[in-house]
Amino acid sequence: MNVLAIGAHPDDIEVCCAGTLAKYQKQGHSIYIVLSTNGNQGSNVVSREEIRSIRKREAEESARILGAQISHMDYDDEGLVDTPESRRSFINAIRQANPDVIFTHYPEDKSTDHGMTGKLTTQVMLSLQGKNIRADVQPIQKLPALFYFDTGGGVGFVPEVYVDITAEMDIKREAFSRHASQLDWMKVFGLADFNEYLNLVSGYRGLQAGVRYAEGFVACRLWNFMPDYKLLP
Ligand SMILES: [Zn+2]
């Protein structure tokens, strides 16, 4: 299968679904990561242009650990809005990956780029197959399943299905650790220890699921795109 994860910022994928992606990868599936924004506001230390290139490099190193191909839409951080052009970017990116399963942000996520990434992904699902849709990549034949991943700190998100990532937790930590530039930035929000954050969030979802560590998901319900939980690893 082709598995696609669409994140708003470099590091969102690692926090929310890297364990699940690593599990797919171990099973021999192809993993694709697309980032909608470049995260160029994520620093109080260096300029927008510098942090953009640092974060791109960090995301690429992390993707290598996850065995994933990565591509970048390169919208400005906090700059993603719903326009014909942004919809076209999402259609192109999804068609390019030709996915069987898609993971992205919960549309109700209050972090602007997160919610917008989830909303845009959902909105273009019915446009993936149409040849008259304005896009640059040919239509795909598949009707991929779409799963939403967790919000920051799990706020306002109630998973309906879980993936046991206990055996993939080390890979998840390793991938996340590549986003070293975000240690300084996260201190602005009172977060000093990345591993503690991962352990808490993945441990809490694990507690709910009856395993050590887990990632939780909610399936998108859309005509012709009803969830197929058997596609989860
Ligand atoms: Zn984010």
Boltz pocket constraint, residues with backbone or C-beta under 6 A from the ligand:
constraints:
  - pocket:
      binder: B
      contacts: [[A, 8], [A, 9], [A, 12], [A, 111], [A, 114]]
      max_distance: 6.0
